[in-house]
Amino acid sequence: MLELVQSGPLPLGQVVSAVEAVIADCGRHTSVSACLQEMVRGGHIRMVCDGRRWTVSLGPAGRTTLARLLDEIELDRPQPAPDKDGDVLFRRAVT
């Protein structure tokens, strides 16, 4: 969800759809409203109303969390392995 709002402010409706999908995937019985409020309180996201519509953007804690998660994902990726000539080849994970 943090990666979704990384590119800039998004309409609240688009974010709500993503949060609903996350809640459905994890199986927790949390409401969308409670989830968004928790992320706002933690500084992960910012919600702003311009008088007509709400938008959601990444907050300071969200930037830190997203950077940490992306680093963890990068560490989980297959590491390059040198071939017999010392050139680096990338191995693909077999799924």
N, C-alpha and C positions, 0 to 999 in steps of 0.2 A: 504494500500500500504506500509506503514511503517513497518507493521508486516512481510511483504514479505521479505524485505531486512534486517530484524533484524538478521537472522542467518548467514549472511556474504555476501560478494560481489556476485552479480548475473549478468549474461549477460544482457546488455541493452535491447535486444530483449524480454527477459522474463518480464522485468519491463514495457516495452512499452505496452505489452498486458494487464497487470494489470491496467495501467493508462487509456488505452482505455476503459476498462470495467467500471472503476470508472466514467469517463466522460460520458459514455453512460447512466449509472445509475442515475447520478445527473441531467442530462438534460442541463448542461451548454454547451455553444458553445465555448469551449476552446480547442485549439489545444494541442496535446500531447507534442509538443516541448515547448510551452509556460508554460504548467503545470510543466514539468521537470525543466525548467529554474527557475521558481518561487521557487520550492523546493530546488534547489541548492543555490540560492541567500539567502534563509532563513536559510540555514544550516541544513535543514532536511535530505538531502541526499548528497552524494559525488559521482561524476562521474569521473572515471579515465580511461585513455587510456594507454595500455601497448605497444602501437605501432601497434598492430594488431586488438585489440577489446576493446570495452568500457565495463566497469563494473560499477555497482551501489551498494553503501553500505550506511548504516545509518550514518548520520552526528550527531554532538552533539545536535543540536536543535531537531532532529528527535528522539533521545533517550529520551529526556525530554518529548516531545509531546506524544510519544508512552507510556511511563510510566504513564503519566496523564490519557490518554485514557483507558489504561488497569485498572487503579484504578477506573475510573468512571464505567466501565463495571462491575467490581467486586462489586461495591456498588449497582448496579441495579439488581444483582442476588438475588434470594430469600434467606433470612437469615434463619439460623437454628432455629427451635422452639423446646423447651423442651417438652417432652411428660409428662404424669401424674406422672412418676417416676423421672422426672428431667433429663432424658437422652436426648441428643440432636438428633433430627431427621431432615433430610433435606426434605423440601417440594419441589415438582416439580411444575414448572409453567405450567398451563394448556394452551395449544395453540390451 
